[in-house]
Amino acid sequence: MSERKLKIAALLKELYGMAEVPVPSSRIPFYFNDVRAGHIERTDAEFLAKTFRFCEARPDAFVFTAEGPGQASRRLAAVSHLYKGADKVFAWRDELLSVTASDDIACESPLTVIERAMCRPFAFNTFAVHLNPFTRDGRMWVAQRSFKKAIGPGYWDNCAAGLVGAGEPFGLAMEREAFEEACVAPGSIEISFSARNIISRPVHEGWMREIAYICNAYVEDSFHPHNMDGEVECFELLEPEAIIERIEKGRFTFESSLAVLAGLAWQEGLLDLLDRHQNPGERRSSRASSQS
């Protein structure tokens, strides 16, 4: 195996390990009716149970009850605005994301919707798309995040990446992000799915539980991305070795490090490294047993 492949494999193994953090005992499962959807700090669960009649804090779980998606979204909105008013959320976006069962890693059966900023306090699944555009000689386009970004300003990132909105097909989300962030016209390049990363780890805003779908594409030498939405400082076309060096130095965000390395592994034919990264620490049933 070449030195490049050995470095990619070693870095992926290291970062996959960092992406699987055991849930601490201070957090208890969050059940949406009888479906496990995430987890929450016990102190927050007790506070919500004292505030809302549709919330219950049990010794081993927090239960949020609602009849139907409409009532659920309204009740979650009430909880969300309480958090916002108490400055318990970071970077409020006025964007809705789908709420799913914890083990629904393809967003196949959404339960309801919630404000984006509230997903991490509750460790709800979020779904992301990442684009790695390769030139025919194996270089990759990457982007530097704007220095005005609330999270990771100035860090390096995929050429285009972002979260999938509520009810949005994954392919459409990838096209939208590619256009907004890199001015890639829909249909102008052939984008193919290459890997899926699952990240479960504590972050400043609470707990990141993110399922990232990694997409690769081949682009011609005439391809030159430029930003449309103000979220990118600049783009660079780099050799794999230069990207690996920046990742080793911590200059990429954590999730983009994983996504870029997954793209490089796919490019190098290291497909055995991409066999559906999972989280053993959270392999529990998404359905609640009797908790009365």
Rosetta blueprint (number, residue, H / E / L):
1 M L
2 S L
3 E H
4 R H
5 K H
6 L H
7 K H
8 I H
9 A H
10 A H
11 L H
12 L H
13 K H
14 E H
15 L H
16 Y H
17 G H
18 M H
19 A L
20 E E
21 V L
22 P L
23 V L
24 P L
25 S L
26 S L
27 R E
28 I E
29 P E
30 F E
31 Y E
32 F E
33 N L
34 D L
35 V E
36 R E
37 A E
38 G E
39 H E
40 I E
41 E E
42 R H
43 T H
44 D H
45 A H
46 E H
47 F H
48 L H
49 A H
50 K H
51 T H
52 F L
53 R L
54 F L
55 C E
56 E E
57 A E
58 R E
59 P L
60 D L
61 A E
62 F E
63 V E
64 F E
65 T L
66 A L
67 E L
68 G H
69 P H
70 G H
71 Q H
72 A H
73 S H
74 R H
75 R H
76 L H
77 A H
78 A H
79 V H
80 S H
81 H H
82 L H
83 Y H
84 K H
85 G H
86 A L
87 D L
88 K L
89 V L
90 F L
91 A L
92 W L
93 R L
94 D L
95 E L
96 L E
97 L E
98 S E
99 V E
100 T L
101 A L
102 S L
103 D L
104 D L
105 I L
106 A L
107 C L
108 E L
109 S L
110 P L
111 L L
112 T E
113 V E
114 I E
115 E E
116 R H
117 A H
118 M H
119 C L
120 R L
121 P L
122 F L
123 A L
124 F L
125 N E
126 T E
127 F E
128 A E
129 V E
130 H E
131 L E
132 N E
133 P E
134 F E
135 T E
136 R L
137 D L
138 G L
139 R L
140 M E
141 W E
142 V E
143 A E
144 Q E
145 R E
146 S L
147 F L
148 K L
149 K L
150 A L
151 I L
152 G L
153 P L
154 G L
155 Y L
156 W E
157 D E
158 N E
159 C L
160 A E
161 A E
162 G E
163 L E
164 V L
165 G L
166 A L
167 G L
168 E L
169 P L
170 F H
171 G H
172 L H
173 A H
174 M H
175 E H
176 R H
177 E H
178 A H
179 F H
180 E H
181 E H
182 A H
183 C L
184 V L
185 A L
186 P L
187 G L
188 S L
189 I L
190 E L
191 I E
192 S E
193 F E
194 S E
195 A E
196 R E
197 N E
198 I E
199 I E
200 S E
201 R E
202 P E
203 V E
204 H L
205 E L
206 G E
207 W E
208 M E
209 R E
210 E E
211 I E
212 A E
213 Y E
214 I E
215 C E
216 N E
217 A E
218 Y E
219 V E
220 E L
221 D L
222 S L
223 F L
224 H L
225 P L
226 H L
227 N L
228 M L
229 D L
230 G L
231 E L
232 V E
233 E E
234 C E
235 F E
236 E E
237 L E
238 L E
239 E L
240 P H
241 E H
242 A H
243 I H
244 I H
245 E H
246 R H
247 I H
248 E H
249 K L
250 G L
251 R L
252 F E
253 T L
254 F H
255 E H
256 S H
257 S H
258 L H
259 A H
260 V H
261 L H
262 A H
263 G H
264 L H
265 A H
266 W H
267 Q H
268 E L
269 G L
270 L L
271 L H
272 D H
273 L H
274 L H
275 D L
276 R L
277 H L
278 Q L
279 N L
280 P H
281 G H
282 E H
283 R L
284 R L
285 S L
286 S L
287 R E
288 A L
289 S L
290 S L
291 Q L
292 S L
